[in-house]
Amino acid sequence: GESVGLHLPTLSVQEGDNSIINCAYSNSASDYFIWYKQESGKGPQFIIDIRSNMDKRQGQRVTVLLNKTVKHLSLQIAATQPGDSAVYFCAENILRDFGNEKLTFGTGTRLTIIP
Amino acid sequence: NAGVMQNPRHLVRRRGQEARLRCSPMKGHSHVYWYRQLPEEGLKFMVYLQKENIIDESGMPKERFSAEFPKEGPSILRIQQVVRGDSAAYFCASSTPASNEKLFFGSGTQLSVL
């Protein structure tokens, strides 16, 4: 079936360095992608999203890159801080006229920032 | 997101009992989604509701699980005759009727079945 998968389940990065978290998706019909951050005991928190008509989008310290040719998504976090330690999920969706439903989540990557 | 309220945070049930999980969406949000998360896994879609309507329940198990979102009050996810395999974190998310609105998640209910 369709799925969203991640290449690396864990990632450790030195504080202050940049981190890159990768995600592969398989549904070529997906046209909307989101990265979520989930801290222990909490619900997913929206970080950044991107539509399929874009290949790059930047936020505060975060950048999402989308390569539709190889169905690959990445999240770059610049100048990592201890508070960035969390599990990061990519999710995909097919936008419809109304609502935003049935996000398909990847397994997640646990990012650990080393002080 | 603190705006989506779920309770209880933790729920312990014995096998065969019923579990009721509640979700109050953010103010102004009329769309509610339920997701289930097993340890070390991503969230899996269960059901999408609007006020008094189930829009998509393709992720719900065929038996024992039901969901509602009444005109007044919170959305309820109900699991009858719970089994150990139902142990998971259940997250609720809400959004507005406008298209392309991102989901805001609650802090979840951790269900443990003994």
Interface residues (C-beta under 8 A of the other chain):
Chain A: V4 Y32 I34 Y36 G41 K42 G43 P44 Q45 F46 D49 F89 A91 L95 R96 D97 F98 G99 N100 E101 K102 L103 T104 F105 G106 T107 G108
Chain B: N1 V4 H31 Y33 Y35 E40 E41 G42 L43 K44 F45 Y48 I55 D56 S58 G59 F91 A93 S95 P97 S99 N100 E101 K102 L103 F104 F105 G106 S107 G108
